[in-house]
């Protein structure tokens, strides 16, 4: 049996700033678009979805995919 600490990724202080960096949020991968400074991914229906770094911080994110 896994504890809550084992299933939760450790929080990371700041989002990556290198273009093409990948982070995970709410089960979806997001890539940093360098020239627009926004995070781009897909929503639950497969449609393109773009959010700001501030929104990504509010939603929560990690460097690894979680189950």
Biopython code that builds the backbone (N, CA, C, O; Angstrom):
import numpy as np
from Bio.PDB.StructureBuilder import StructureBuilder

atoms = [
    (1, "UNK", "N", (0.843, -1.181, 0.000)),
    (1, "UNK", "CA", (0.000, 0.000, 0.000)),
    (1, "UNK", "C", (0.886, 1.241, 0.000)),
    (1, "UNK", "O", (1.884, 1.306, 0.718)),
    (2, "UNK", "N", (0.518, 2.203, -0.797)),
    (2, "UNK", "CA", (1.299, 3.429, -0.890)),
    (2, "UNK", "C", (0.686, 4.502, -0.007)),
    (2, "UNK", "O", (-0.534, 4.591, 0.133)),
    (3, "UNK", "N", (1.545, 5.310, 0.580)),
    (3, "UNK", "CA", (1.056, 6.414, 1.395)),
    (3, "UNK", "C", (0.828, 7.630, 0.515)),
    (3, "UNK", "O", (1.233, 7.641, -0.647)),
    (4, "UNK", "N", (0.194, 8.639, 1.050)),
    (4, "UNK", "CA", (-0.077, 9.863, 0.293)),
    (4, "UNK", "C", (1.222, 10.523, -0.150)),
    (4, "UNK", "O", (1.276, 11.096, -1.239)),
    (5, "UNK", "N", (2.260, 10.457, 0.661)),
    (5, "UNK", "CA", (3.543, 11.062, 0.296)),
    (5, "UNK", "C", (4.180, 10.349, -0.883)),
    (5, "UNK", "O", (4.870, 10.987, -1.678)),
    (6, "UNK", "N", (3.970, 9.042, -1.022)),
    (6, "UNK", "CA", (4.561, 8.286, -2.117)),
    (6, "UNK", "C", (3.853, 8.541, -3.441)),
    (6, "UNK", "O", (4.478, 8.449, -4.498)),
    (7, "UNK", "N", (2.572, 8.856, -3.405)),
    (7, "UNK", "CA", (1.824, 9.062, -4.637)),
    (7, "UNK", "C", (1.823, 10.510, -5.096)),
    (7, "UNK", "O", (1.528, 10.784, -6.259)),
    (8, "UNK", "N", (2.146, 11.438, -4.213)),
    (8, "UNK", "CA", (2.166, 12.858, -4.557)),
    (8, "UNK", "C", (3.580, 13.267, -4.954)),
    (8, "UNK", "O", (4.523, 12.967, -4.222)),
    (9, "UNK", "N", (3.760, 13.952, -6.103)),
    (9, "UNK", "CA", (5.095, 14.433, -6.442)),
    (9, "UNK", "C", (5.514, 15.555, -5.497)),
    (9, "UNK", "O", (4.670, 16.287, -4.981)),
    (10, "UNK", "N", (6.799, 15.685, -5.276)),
    (10, "UNK", "CA", (7.295, 16.772, -4.450)),
    (10, "UNK", "C", (7.105, 18.090, -5.188)),
    (10, "UNK", "O", (7.349, 18.157, -6.392)),
    (11, "UNK", "N", (6.677, 19.136, -4.493)),
    (11, "UNK", "CA", (6.476, 20.417, -5.174)),
    (11, "UNK", "C", (7.805, 20.998, -5.647)),
    (11, "UNK", "O", (8.830, 20.875, -4.976)),
    (12, "UNK", "N", (7.765, 21.620, -6.790)),
    (12, "UNK", "CA", (8.930, 22.281, -7.354)),
    (12, "UNK", "C", (8.666, 23.773, -7.272)),
    (12, "UNK", "O", (7.559, 24.224, -7.563)),
    (13, "UNK", "N", (9.663, 24.537, -6.881)),
    (13, "UNK", "CA", (9.471, 25.956, -6.602)),
    (13, "UNK", "C", (9.040, 26.768, -7.823)),
    (13, "UNK", "O", (8.064, 27.515, -7.748)),
    (14, "UNK", "N", (9.747, 26.635, -8.937)),
    (14, "UNK", "CA", (9.452, 27.474, -10.093)),
    (14, "UNK", "C", (9.315, 26.641, -11.356)),
    (14, "UNK", "O", (9.955, 25.599, -11.503)),
    (15, "UNK", "N", (8.480, 27.111, -12.258)),
    (15, "UNK", "CA", (8.333, 26.456, -13.550)),
    (15, "UNK", "C", (9.623, 26.558, -14.351)),
    (15, "UNK", "O", (10.353, 27.539, -14.206)),
    (16, "UNK", "N", (9.924, 25.573, -15.189)),
    (16, "UNK", "CA", (11.096, 25.676, -16.068)),
    (16, "UNK", "C", (10.930, 26.865, -17.021)),
    (16, "UNK", "O", (9.809, 27.262, -17.338)),
    (17, "UNK", "N", (12.041, 27.419, -17.468)),
    (17, "UNK", "CA", (11.984, 28.573, -18.362)),
    (17, "UNK", "C", (12.575, 28.296, -19.735)),
    (17, "UNK", "O", (12.492, 29.151, -20.618)),
    (18, "UNK", "N", (13.167, 27.134, -19.939)),
    (18, "UNK", "CA", (13.750, 26.803, -21.241)),
    (18, "UNK", "C", (12.642, 26.461, -22.236)),
    (18, "UNK", "O", (11.739, 25.696, -21.897)),
    (19, "UNK", "N", (12.684, 27.004, -23.448)),
    (19, "UNK", "CA", (11.680, 26.647, -24.459)),
    (19, "UNK", "C", (11.639, 25.134, -24.658)),
    (19, "UNK", "O", (12.666, 24.460, -24.580)),
    (20, "UNK", "N", (10.466, 24.618, -24.912)),
    (20, "UNK", "CA", (10.210, 23.188, -25.122)),
    (20, "UNK", "C", (10.286, 22.369, -23.844)),
    (20, "UNK", "O", (10.313, 21.140, -23.915)),
    (21, "UNK", "N", (10.323, 23.004, -22.674)),
    (21, "UNK", "CA", (10.264, 22.273, -21.412)),
    (21, "UNK", "C", (8.890, 21.631, -21.295)),
    (21, "UNK", "O", (7.899, 22.191, -21.762)),
    (22, "UNK", "N", (8.828, 20.462, -20.674)),
    (22, "UNK", "CA", (7.566, 19.740, -20.522)),
    (22, "UNK", "C", (7.251, 19.602, -19.042)),
    (22, "UNK", "O", (8.112, 19.219, -18.249)),
    (23, "UNK", "N", (6.011, 19.914, -18.672)),
    (23, "UNK", "CA", (5.510, 19.677, -17.323)),
    (23, "UNK", "C", (4.158, 18.992, -17.436)),
    (23, "UNK", "O", (3.536, 18.988, -18.498)),
    (24, "UNK", "N", (3.716, 18.418, -16.338)),
    (24, "UNK", "CA", (2.431, 17.724, -16.291)),
    (24, "UNK", "C", (1.502, 18.438, -15.334)),
    (24, "UNK", "O", (1.918, 18.865, -14.257)),
    (25, "UNK", "N", (0.242, 18.571, -15.723)),
    (25, "UNK", "CA", (-0.773, 19.183, -14.880)),
    (25, "UNK", "C", (-2.111, 18.514, -15.159)),
    (25, "UNK", "O", (-2.559, 18.441, -16.304)),
    (26, "UNK", "N", (-2.741, 18.027, -14.096)),
    (26, "UNK", "CA", (-4.055, 17.388, -14.209)),
    (26, "UNK", "C", (-4.070, 16.267, -15.241)),
    (26, "UNK", "O", (-5.054, 16.089, -15.959)),
    (27, "UNK", "N", (-2.972, 15.511, -15.310)),
    (27, "UNK", "CA", (-2.905, 14.362, -16.204)),
    (27, "UNK", "C", (-2.560, 14.670, -17.648)),
    (27, "UNK", "O", (-2.601, 13.775, -18.492)),
    (28, "UNK", "N", (-2.223, 15.910, -17.953)),
    (28, "UNK", "CA", (-1.906, 16.310, -19.320)),
    (28, "UNK", "C", (-0.511, 16.932, -19.385)),
    (28, "UNK", "O", (-0.081, 17.625, -18.463)),
    (29, "UNK", "N", (0.178, 16.671, -20.483)),
    (29, "UNK", "CA", (1.496, 17.260, -20.708)),
    (29, "UNK", "C", (1.330, 18.647, -21.310)),
    (29, "UNK", "O", (0.459, 18.874, -22.150)),
    (30, "UNK", "N", (2.179, 19.572, -20.869)),
    (30, "UNK", "CA", (2.197, 20.933, -21.405)),
    (30, "UNK", "C", (3.634, 21.283, -21.773)),
    (30, "UNK", "O", (4.572, 20.951, -21.049)),
    (31, "UNK", "N", (3.792, 21.958, -22.909)),
    (31, "UNK", "CA", (5.105, 22.349, -23.419)),
    (31, "UNK", "C", (5.187, 23.870, -23.414)),
    (31, "UNK", "O", (4.237, 24.551, -23.801)),
    (32, "UNK", "N", (6.327, 24.400, -22.973)),
    (32, "UNK", "CA", (6.515, 25.851, -22.953)),
    (32, "UNK", "C", (6.852, 26.336, -24.350)),
    (32, "UNK", "O", (7.842, 25.920, -24.950)),
    (33, "UNK", "N", (6.008, 27.225, -24.855)),
    (33, "UNK", "CA", (6.268, 27.885, -26.134)),
    (33, "UNK", "C", (7.126, 29.095, -25.832)),
    (33, "UNK", "O", (6.648, 30.057, -25.231)),
    (34, "UNK", "N", (8.376, 29.062, -26.235)),
    (34, "UNK", "CA", (9.322, 30.106, -25.874)),
    (34, "UNK", "C", (8.998, 31.479, -26.398)),
    (34, "UNK", "O", (9.161, 32.469, -25.685)),
    (35, "UNK", "N", (8.540, 31.561, -27.638)),
    (35, "UNK", "CA", (8.327, 32.888, -28.222)),
    (35, "UNK", "C", (7.071, 33.568, -27.703)),
    (35, "UNK", "O", (6.923, 34.776, -27.883)),
    (36, "UNK", "N", (6.166, 32.844, -27.069)),
    (36, "UNK", "CA", (4.959, 33.466, -26.518)),
    (36, "UNK", "C", (4.880, 33.351, -25.004)),
    (36, "UNK", "O", (3.987, 33.928, -24.384)),
    (37, "UNK", "N", (5.807, 32.612, -24.405)),
    (37, "UNK", "CA", (5.841, 32.417, -22.948)),
    (37, "UNK", "C", (4.502, 31.911, -22.417)),
    (37, "UNK", "O", (3.962, 32.450, -21.451)),
    (38, "UNK", "N", (3.978, 30.876, -23.057)),
    (38, "UNK", "CA", (2.753, 30.246, -22.574)),
    (38, "UNK", "C", (2.935, 28.730, -22.634)),
    (38, "UNK", "O", (3.780, 28.216, -23.367)),
    (39, "UNK", "N", (2.128, 28.036, -21.852)),
    (39, "UNK", "CA", (2.169, 26.572, -21.796)),
    (39, "UNK", "C", (1.057, 26.020, -22.672)),
    (39, "UNK", "O", (-0.103, 26.405, -22.525)),
    (40, "UNK", "N", (1.404, 25.121, -23.582)),
    (40, "UNK", "CA", (0.458, 24.598, -24.560)),
    (40, "UNK", "C", (0.319, 23.094, -24.381)),
    (40, "UNK", "O", (1.309, 22.372, -24.261)),
    (41, "UNK", "N", (-0.923, 22.637, -24.364)),
    (41, "UNK", "CA", (-1.211, 21.211, -24.239)),
    (41, "UNK", "C", (-2.557, 20.902, -24.857)),
    (41, "UNK", "O", (-3.018, 21.624, -25.741)),
    (42, "UNK", "N", (-3.190, 19.836, -24.402)),
    (42, "UNK", "CA", (-4.520, 19.434, -24.887)),
    (42, "UNK", "C", (-5.458, 19.291, -23.698)),
    (42, "UNK", "O", (-5.035, 18.893, -22.612)),
    (43, "UNK", "N", (-6.724, 19.614, -23.901)),
    (43, "UNK", "CA", (-7.697, 19.439, -22.831)),
    (43, "UNK", "C", (-8.202, 17.993, -22.827)),
    (43, "UNK", "O", (-7.681, 17.151, -23.559)),
    (44, "UNK", "N", (-9.211, 17.709, -22.007)),
    (44, "UNK", "CA", (-9.741, 16.351, -21.881)),
    (44, "UNK", "C", (-10.362, 15.822, -23.172)),
    (44, "UNK", "O", (-10.497, 14.610, -23.345)),
    (45, "UNK", "N", (-10.735, 16.713, -24.068)),
    (45, "UNK", "CA", (-11.341, 16.297, -25.341)),
    (45, "UNK", "C", (-10.357, 16.331, -26.504)),
    (45, "UNK", "O", (-10.748, 16.142, -27.656)),
    (46, "UNK", "N", (-9.080, 16.571, -26.206)),
    (46, "UNK", "CA", (-8.060, 16.580, -27.245)),
    (46, "UNK", "C", (-7.909, 17.887, -27.991)),
    (46, "UNK", "O", (-7.184, 17.957, -28.983)),
    (47, "UNK", "N", (-8.587, 18.925, -27.524)),
    (47, "UNK", "CA", (-8.486, 20.235, -28.175)),
    (47, "UNK", "C", (-7.262, 20.989, -27.649)),
    (47, "UNK", "O", (-6.897, 20.830, -26.485)),
    (48, "UNK", "N", (-6.624, 21.810, -28.494)),
    (48, "UNK", "CA", (-5.482, 22.601, -28.031)),
    (48, "UNK", "C", (-5.885, 23.506, -26.874)),
    (48, "UNK", "O", (-6.986, 24.056, -26.849)),
    (49, "UNK", "N", (-4.977, 23.648, -25.924)),
    (49, "UNK", "CA", (-5.254, 24.440, -24.730)),
    (49, "UNK", "C", (-3.972, 25.168, -24.345)),
    (49, "UNK", "O", (-2.928, 24.532, -24.205)),
    (50, "UNK", "N", (-4.028, 26.478, -24.171)),
    (50, "UNK", "CA", (-2.862, 27.274, -23.794)),
    (50, "UNK", "C", (-3.170, 28.035, -22.515)),
    (50, "UNK", "O", (-4.252, 28.602, -22.362)),
    (51, "UNK", "N", (-2.193, 28.041, -21.585)),
    (51, "UNK", "CA", (-2.358, 28.778, -20.334)),
    (51, "UNK", "C", (-1.064, 29.508, -20.005)),
    (51, "UNK", "O", (0.001, 29.170, -20.522)),
    (52, "UNK", "N", (-1.165, 30.499, -19.149)),
    (52, "UNK", "CA", (-0.001, 31.280, -18.728)),
    (52, "UNK", "C", (0.738, 30.539, -17.616)),
    (52, "UNK", "O", (0.226, 29.577, -17.044)),
    (53, "UNK", "N", (1.943, 31.003, -17.325)),
    (53, "UNK", "CA", (2.714, 30.431, -16.231)),
    (53, "UNK", "C", (2.024, 30.612, -14.892)),
    (53, "UNK", "O", (2.076, 29.724, -14.041)),
    (54, "UNK", "N", (1.376, 31.758, -14.696)),
    (54, "UNK", "CA", (0.660, 32.013, -13.443)),
    (54, "UNK", "C", (-0.492, 31.021, -13.269)),
    (54, "UNK", "O", (-0.711, 30.510, -12.171)),
    (55, "UNK", "N", (-1.221, 30.753, -14.344)),
    (55, "UNK", "CA", (-2.318, 29.790, -14.281)),
    (55, "UNK", "C", (-1.774, 28.387, -14.001)),
    (55, "UNK", "O", (-2.380, 27.628, -13.245)),
    (56, "UNK", "N", (-0.644, 28.041, -14.602)),
    (56, "UNK", "CA", (-0.036, 26.732, -14.360)),
    (56, "UNK", "C", (0.332, 26.589, -12.890)),
    (56, "UNK", "O", (0.140, 25.521, -12.308)),
    (57, "UNK", "N", (0.856, 27.642, -12.286)),
    (57, "UNK", "CA", (1.193, 27.604, -10.864)),
    (57, "UNK", "C", (-0.060, 27.372, -10.022)),
    (57, "UNK", "O", (-0.026, 26.595, -9.068)),
    (58, "UNK", "N", (-1.164, 28.038, -10.366)),
    (58, "UNK", "CA", (-2.411, 27.878, -9.613)),
    (58, "UNK", "C", (-2.983, 26.473, -9.757)),
    (58, "UNK", "O", (-3.508, 25.916, -8.793)),
    (59, "UNK", "N", (-2.887, 25.897, -10.952)),
    (59, "UNK", "CA", (-3.437, 24.564, -11.209)),
    (59, "UNK", "C", (-2.638, 23.469, -10.529)),
    (59, "UNK", "O", (-3.186, 22.435, -10.147)),
    (60, "UNK", "N", (-1.335, 23.702, -10.376)),
    (60, "UNK", "CA", (-0.440, 22.676, -9.854)),
    (60, "UNK", "C", (0.196, 21.932, -11.012)),
    (60, "UNK", "O", (-0.439, 21.728, -12.046)),
    (61, "UNK", "N", (1.443, 21.525, -10.846)),
    (61, "UNK", "CA", (2.175, 20.879, -11.916)),
    (61, "UNK", "C", (3.310, 20.056, -11.330)),
    (61, "UNK", "O", (3.652, 20.200, -10.156)),
    (62, "UNK", "N", (3.896, 19.188, -12.159)),
    (62, "UNK", "CA", (5.063, 18.420, -11.742)),
    (62, "UNK", "C", (5.916, 18.139, -12.977)),
    (62, "UNK", "O", (5.457, 18.283, -14.110)),
    (63, "UNK", "N", (7.157, 17.739, -12.741)),
    (63, "UNK", "CA", (8.051, 17.401, -13.843)),
    (63, "UNK", "C", (7.840, 15.972, -14.335)),
    (63, "UNK", "O", (8.334, 15.598, -15.399)),
    (64, "UNK", "N", (7.104, 15.174, -13.558)),
    (64, "UNK", "CA", (6.851, 13.782, -13.932)),
    (64, "UNK", "C", (5.360, 13.518, -14.011)),
    (64, "UNK", "O", (4.562, 14.154, -13.323)),
    (65, "UNK", "N", (5.001, 12.577, -14.854)),
    (65, "UNK", "CA", (3.595, 12.206, -14.991)),
    (65, "UNK", "C", (3.165, 11.410, -13.770)),
    (65, "UNK", "O", (3.886, 10.520, -13.317)),
    (66, "UNK", "N", (1.992, 11.727, -13.236)),
    (66, "UNK", "CA", (1.456, 10.987, -12.098)),
    (66, "UNK", "C", (0.246, 10.188, -12.555)),
    (66, "UNK", "O", (-0.390, 10.514, -13.557)),
    (67, "UNK", "N", (-0.054, 9.163, -11.823)),
    (67, "UNK", "CA", (-1.149, 8.259, -12.204)),
    (67, "UNK", "C", (-2.496, 8.869, -12.067)),
    (67, "UNK", "O", (-3.501, 8.218, -12.354)),
]
sb = StructureBuilder()
sb.init_structure("model")
sb.init_model(0)
sb.init_chain("A")
sb.init_seg("    ")
for serial, (resi, resn, name, xyz) in enumerate(atoms, 1):
    if name == "N":
        sb.init_residue(resn, " ", resi, " ")
    sb.init_atom(name, np.array(xyz, "f"), 0.0, 1.0, " ", f" {name:<3s}", serial, name[0])
structure = sb.get_structure()
